[in-house]
Amino acid sequence: MSPFRSERQTTRTVVVLLGFAALYAVFIFRGTFTHNGGRVGTLFDDALISMRYALNLTSGHGLVWNAGEQPRVEGYSNLGWTLIMAATTLLFSPTHAPIAVAVVAALTLLASGAIARRLLEGVGAPPGIQIAGMAIVLAYYPLVFWTLRGMEVGLIALLVMAAAAIVVEATPSIAPPTPNRPPARSHLTTLSVLAGAAFLVRNDSIVLFVVILGFALRERGIGVHSLAAAASPFALCVLAQIAFRYSYYGELAPNTYVLKMTGVPLAVRLSRGLDAFAETLAPLAWLAAIAGAALTLPTAPRPVRRLLALGLWLVAVHALYAVWIGGDAWDFDHSNRFIAAAVPVLLAGVAAAAPDIARFADRAPSALVFIAINVVGIETLWLFPAFDPPSNRTMLAGWVVAAGFGAAAFAAGPSTSLRRRLCTTGALIATVVILSGHSWTRWALDNGTYVPNDIGAAELGLALGETLPADATIAAGWLGAPAYFSGLRAIDIYGKTDRHVARAVPSRPFRPGHNKLDLAYSIGELKPDVVLSLLDGPEVASFGYVQTRTGVFVRRDSRAAHADHPRPVGW
């Protein structure tokens, strides 16, 4: 590439990154509110559970849910991300630290976009495709939402993207790129370090990195030295966290794992997991259609085919994992946070394959059949369910865009540059519309899903801290924000931070992390001063509680019963 073209490409990259940085800033700002004249940041409720642990750590209480609790409970599943959160609580006030976490998360997104562009350059994608692919990754709404709302999804996606870049030899440290050369042993070690770091961020990222390390070993050849390079740093991180967990919490698995994976028959878990996967299937069908078409083309560049194969394996394996654990409690907009961390690699592959769509239409009739199967089969089954029809219409609009550009391409005549440009443009636009169009539209009109609820819960937490005595105890299901912002001792009635409830017999229909309750223990035995929940009123009242005019329950013999309790806004 000439110096002039290189400079122009750098300028385009910077402009795109700055544009998305501005979008992310607006996204973060819309999740804040003012309180007593100051700006308060919010995160998704589960993220604020991790923030509570982080704040207790930097306050000198240790990685615990409640200060002084014994035995300690590992109510988080993202140690590495929680430690990053702890750094923000050292530098910022509790009300500003969530904003700082969101900013750090935004930086991980921008870094993922930059790696996506470099990845596409490494597989030989044209400059325009590099920029488009980077923009598609940065615009992928499920990744943006879960990351900017404080979850570790963006950091996992960044580590996976960096590892994928090594597997396809697209990182700047490998020069010149030679796709036919197997990964060097040092590259296997680097991949193993990334896998170990991802495991510390979230243990189940092991599912993704087994695929990545498997791809690398397949290229390199499975020998003793290669296996040692690929396994040693990874195994060290795994053993280190298990040793820390056992010595600090006295358990071999986090409490969240026990809560979600015990007491429920496998068939029940798989049934719900399949339902959750069905919710994600319609947009993934488009990615599978392009990937499958490109993989059937012998003329498609080998690096692009390797990238597509890696992306498909990552999404497929993580989807199987999501089915096995019963899906997520928060499936919406045809996505979930587990698959969202794996999709960016496949998105980069789809962008790289887009220029081959015109050639596939000319030379591979079997690939046309493949796309027809996707459209007629998968889309007919899953694009028009009863739930969320606006989202379905948006995805259908994406398919219409692709068909319209395809018709224009055929009208342009065979084997012309215009035809190729039309097919490529249609595929790229359709990818954004199908995967993220509805979500971004809804965000623009109504803010992100659950964001107004999170703001209301944060306002409630601040009000509780201001109106209740410092030694009061609160209990709730939606507990992250009230506990974090109030600073009061808190009881999790759904058991994420409670060892007893996590091991209780499920008493509600299976929904990961929300199907176990033992109110006789959480309320009757632990006796919180205030219960903030939409539980059945008479049942709560039977433990000696009265419901106030604002809707919360207070214990009759509690000093807190005489406080002017705030209303749980947005619950």
Secondary structure as the mmCIF struct_conf table of DSSP 4:
data_model
#
loop_
_struct_conf.conf_type_id
_struct_conf.id
_struct_conf.beg_label_comp_id
_struct_conf.beg_label_asym_id
_struct_conf.beg_label_seq_id
_struct_conf.end_label_comp_id
_struct_conf.end_label_asym_id
_struct_conf.end_label_seq_id
HELX_RH_AL_P HELX_RH_AL_P1 PRO A 3 PHE A 29
TURN_TY1_P TURN_TY1_P1 ARG A 30 GLY A 31
STRN STRN1 THR A 32 HIS A 35
TURN_TY1_P TURN_TY1_P2 ASN A 36 GLY A 37
STRN STRN2 GLY A 38 GLY A 41
HELX_RH_AL_P HELX_RH_AL_P2 ASP A 45 THR A 58
TURN_TY1_P TURN_TY1_P3 SER A 59 GLY A 60
BEND BEND1 HIS A 61 HIS A 61
BEND BEND2 LEU A 63 LEU A 63
BEND BEND3 TRP A 65 ASN A 66
TURN_TY1_P TURN_TY1_P4 ALA A 67 GLY A 68
BEND BEND4 GLN A 70 PRO A 71
BEND BEND5 SER A 77 SER A 77
HELX_RH_AL_P HELX_RH_AL_P3 LEU A 79 LEU A 91
BEND BEND6 PHE A 92 PHE A 92
TURN_TY1_P TURN_TY1_P5 PRO A 94 HIS A 96
HELX_RH_AL_P HELX_RH_AL_P4 ALA A 97 GLY A 122
TURN_TY1_P TURN_TY1_P6 VAL A 123 GLY A 124
HELX_RH_AL_P HELX_RH_AL_P5 PRO A 127 ALA A 139
HELX_RH_AL_P HELX_RH_AL_P6 TYR A 141 LEU A 148
TURN_TY1_P TURN_TY1_P7 ARG A 149 GLY A 150
TURN_TY1_P TURN_TY1_P8 GLU A 152 GLU A 152
HELX_RH_AL_P HELX_RH_AL_P7 VAL A 153 VAL A 167
TURN_TY1_P TURN_TY1_P9 VAL A 168 GLU A 169
BEND BEND7 THR A 171 THR A 171
TURN_TY1_P TURN_TY1_P10 PRO A 172 SER A 173
BEND BEND8 ILE A 174 ILE A 174
BEND BEND9 PRO A 176 PRO A 176
TURN_TY1_P TURN_TY1_P11 PRO A 179 ASN A 180
BEND BEND10 ARG A 181 ARG A 181
HELX_LH_PP_P HELX_LH_PP_P1 PRO A 182 ALA A 184
HELX_RH_AL_P HELX_RH_AL_P8 ARG A 185 VAL A 201
HELX_RH_3T_P HELX_RH_3T_P1 ASN A 203 SER A 205
HELX_RH_AL_P HELX_RH_AL_P9 ILE A 206 ARG A 220
HELX_RH_AL_P HELX_RH_AL_P10 VAL A 224 TYR A 249
BEND BEND11 GLY A 250 GLY A 250
BEND BEND12 LEU A 252 ALA A 253
HELX_RH_AL_P HELX_RH_AL_P11 ASN A 255 MET A 261
BEND BEND13 THR A 262 VAL A 264
HELX_RH_AL_P HELX_RH_AL_P12 LEU A 266 LEU A 295
TURN_TY1_P TURN_TY1_P12 THR A 296 THR A 296
TURN_TY1_P TURN_TY1_P13 PRO A 298 THR A 299
BEND BEND14 ALA A 300 ALA A 300
HELX_RH_AL_P HELX_RH_AL_P13 ARG A 302 TRP A 324
TURN_TY1_P TURN_TY1_P14 ILE A 325 GLY A 326
TURN_TY1_P TURN_TY1_P15 ALA A 329 TRP A 330
STRN STRN3 PHE A 332 PHE A 332
TURN_TY1_P TURN_TY1_P16 ASP A 333 HIS A 334
STRN STRN4 SER A 335 SER A 335
HELX_RH_AL_P HELX_RH_AL_P14 ARG A 337 ALA A 340
TURN_TY1_P TURN_TY1_P17 ALA A 341 ALA A 342
HELX_RH_AL_P HELX_RH_AL_P15 VAL A 343 ALA A 353
HELX_RH_3T_P HELX_RH_3T_P2 ALA A 354 ASP A 356
HELX_RH_AL_P HELX_RH_AL_P16 ILE A 357 ARG A 363
HELX_RH_AL_P HELX_RH_AL_P17 PRO A 365 ILE A 373
HELX_RH_PI_P HELX_RH_PI_P1 ASN A 374 GLU A 379
HELX_RH_AL_P HELX_RH_AL_P18 THR A 380 TRP A 382
BEND BEND15 LEU A 383 PHE A 384
BEND BEND16 ALA A 386 PHE A 387
HELX_RH_AL_P HELX_RH_AL_P19 PRO A 389 ALA A 411
TURN_TY1_P TURN_TY1_P18 ALA A 412 ALA A 412
TURN_TY1_P TURN_TY1_P19 PRO A 414 SER A 415
HELX_RH_AL_P HELX_RH_AL_P20 SER A 417 VAL A 432
HELX_RH_PI_P HELX_RH_PI_P2 VAL A 433 GLY A 437
HELX_RH_AL_P HELX_RH_AL_P21 HIS A 438 ASP A 446
BEND BEND17 GLY A 448 GLY A 448
TURN_TY1_P TURN_TY1_P20 THR A 449 TYR A 450
HELX_RH_AL_P HELX_RH_AL_P22 VAL A 451 THR A 467
BEND BEND18 LEU A 468 LEU A 468
TURN_TY1_P TURN_TY1_P21 ALA A 470 ASP A 471
STRN STRN5 THR A 473 ALA A 476
BEND BEND19 GLY A 477 TRP A 478
HELX_RH_AL_P HELX_RH_AL_P23 GLY A 480 SER A 486
STRN STRN6 ARG A 489 ASP A 492
TURN_TY1_P TURN_TY1_P22 ILE A 493 TYR A 494
TURN_TY1_P TURN_TY1_P23 LYS A 496 THR A 497
HELX_RH_AL_P HELX_RH_AL_P24 ARG A 499 ALA A 502
TURN_TY1_P TURN_TY1_P24 ARG A 503 ARG A 503
BEND BEND20 ALA A 504 ALA A 504
HELX_LH_PP_P HELX_LH_PP_P2 VAL A 505 PRO A 506
BEND BEND21 ARG A 508 PRO A 509
TURN_TY1_P TURN_TY1_P25 PRO A 512 GLY A 513
BEND BEND22 HIS A 514 ASN A 515
HELX_RH_AL_P HELX_RH_AL_P25 LEU A 519 LEU A 519
HELX_RH_PI_P HELX_RH_PI_P3 ALA A 520 GLU A 525
TURN_TY1_P TURN_TY1_P26 LEU A 526 LEU A 526
BEND BEND23 ASP A 529 ASP A 529
STRN STRN7 VAL A 530 LEU A 532
BEND BEND24 SER A 533 SER A 533
BEND BEND25 LEU A 535 LEU A 535
HELX_RH_AL_P HELX_RH_AL_P26 GLY A 537 ALA A 541
TURN_TY1_P TURN_TY1_P27 SER A 542 GLY A 544
STRN STRN8 TYR A 545 GLN A 547
TURN_TY1_P TURN_TY1_P28 ARG A 549 THR A 550
BEND BEND26 GLY A 551 GLY A 551
STRN STRN9 PHE A 553 ARG A 555
TURN_TY1_P TURN_TY1_P29 ARG A 556 ASP A 557
HELX_RH_3T_P HELX_RH_3T_P3 ARG A 559 HIS A 562
BEND BEND27 ALA A 563 ALA A 563
HELX_LH_PP_P HELX_LH_PP_P3 HIS A 565 ARG A 567
TURN_TY1_P TURN_TY1_P30 VAL A 569 GLY A 570
#
